[in-house]
Amino acid sequence: MSELSLSQDVAPVQKPSRIKMALRKPGFMVGATIIAISSVLALFPGVFAPYDPNFIDYTAVRQPPSWLHPFGTDLLGRDSFSRVIWAYSVNMQMAVLATIFALLIGVVIGALVGYYRGIADMIFGRVVDAIITFPFLVLVIAVVAVLGPGLVNMYIAITLVGWVYYARLMRAEVISQMGNDYASAGIVMGYSDLRIIFRHLLPNAITPIVVYWMTDMALAILLGSSLGYLGLGAQPPQAEWGVLIAEGRNFITTAWWLSLMPGIAIVLTGLGFSLIGDGIADLLRPRG
Amino acid sequence: MAGIQYTLNRLVLMIPTFLLVMIIIFLLVRLLPGDPAIAIAGDKASDADIAAIREKLGLNAPLWTQFWFFLTNTLQGDLGRSILLRAPVLDVILARLPTTIFLAVYAVSLSILIAGPLAFLAAVNRGKWQDNLIRAVFQVGLSMPVFYIGLILLTFLAAQLRLFPVGGYGETFLDRMYHLFLPAVTVALYTSAILMRNLRAAIIEVLDAEYVQFARAKGLPSRLILGRHVLKNALISTVTLLGLSIGQLMSGTLVTETVFAVPGVGRLMLEAIFARDYPLIQGLTLTFAVLVSSVFLMTDLFQSWLDPRMRLS
């Protein structure tokens, strides 16, 4: 722990005030509340959904919203409210699973090429250039097209493309951290490269990654539901917001509630993640 | 002279990137489990068809030779034949590309019209209610998936109020503008949310710059300052930002074309995917990559033309 004491000596003075500052930011608080509620719904959908999301009732087909069915029923008589609630577990899972592996791979690769530079860094630069030459969605759906539609393949496709953005960010951050005295001190003390990279540089370089991760989770929900809508992501009868909107699309003038409600869930959750991301970015920006 | 040198350097740098792009597209179909020849020929192909494709793609040859075939064929404009449309991939793409480019240019124009004045209004009134309102609305806009925006516009403006056609593409230029208005607005709402955010920050930066402060101190009327200094610099940022968001623009166009049944390359991509038409998927992926890198290049050259300092770095 001794080598950490230097940074800890500085940090605790600011820490409590930052949390207080966060609590005073309305945008951040709204975002945090939305994501807290969404997470509870995602973890315990059965507690909040009044019906089984896949229970088919042909006697109650395409009913408008009522006390019995707050969001109406769909073309098979399934309760739309319950389907939107159950979709929380799929779409919130998407926010995490479509981003976390990209983050981990990107952070490790970015830290290594940023630390060692040289030929690996040059190759990395060209790979980044090549991947950002494709529109994100185009490359993701091309990979899904090859692997086949479905949630797992969608996660693989997004990870294969998405790690580049984390790696690029991490590389730049590690390079800028290398200019600090503590990094040189580590080298002079004869610490191993891995120890310097992962115990010293990484904790100091991680903040922009966390901010980007929040925005990326919002994007993952938008992207995942878009793929669901296009028929390439989650597959029916699974309740997923994009799939639900696609199911209601042909009845949008007669049964508008089918597509409208899942869309509101997407917008709210996406908003929640971006507000948290903005709030964190605001707090971490150097004051003055 | 420096300008020509910069352009040449920039073009040379594109060569390794292009090679990697080709490797990615080449490996894409090789990710397929099993024999790519069977996948490319389709389920109904005969053994002879599959053998012919194997021969044509050189699938019996080592991987390096295969890549060489793929590269030289592509450079000669031979992207293979589409299984779905039974025609050369290049012809199919070239027939659909103008529609997508029309939609993209239309959408970009609209997003400048939407984001430009609002970003300006927000930046000038920084921290006041106008700024907060504009930012809040665009924040919500950023959280809306493109297909959802499209579906809402389609339902209310086309299906309910019958102000716009539900589908179709139009014959004359004006007819096209009318038919593609809702798709263009859909894409524009999405891209203007990205543009507005960055443009507001860019304008604020210019407002705080020393030369603007100096112009103020000199007592120049604020209309002149805004018009001559701030607006001019904001235009430069707009072009750069639009250039950099070409990827998002293309992604937005792809989804919008599907929602509104616009016959462009975006919708063709999905048709190709559902038909498992791999030569077409490869050709389209390459087309998008070429579009994006050309726009990146143009943005770069435009920037270096406006700001000669860029050529030095």
Interface residues (C-beta under 8 A of the other chain):
Chain A: R126 V127 D129 A130 I131 I132 T133 F134 P135 F136 L137 V138 L139 I141 A142 V143 V144 A145 V146 L147 A218 L222 S225 S226 Y229 L230 G231 L232 G242 I245 R249 I252 T253 W256 S259 G263 I266 V267 L268 T269 G270 L271 S274 L275
Chain B: P16 T17 L20 V21 I23 I24 L28 V29 L31 L32 Q139 V140 L142 S143 M144 P145 V146 F147 Y148 L151 I152 L154 T155 A159 Q160 I246 G247 Q248 M250 S251 L254 V255 T258 M269 L270 A272 I273 F274 R276 Y278 I281 L284 T285 F288 A289 V292 S293 F296
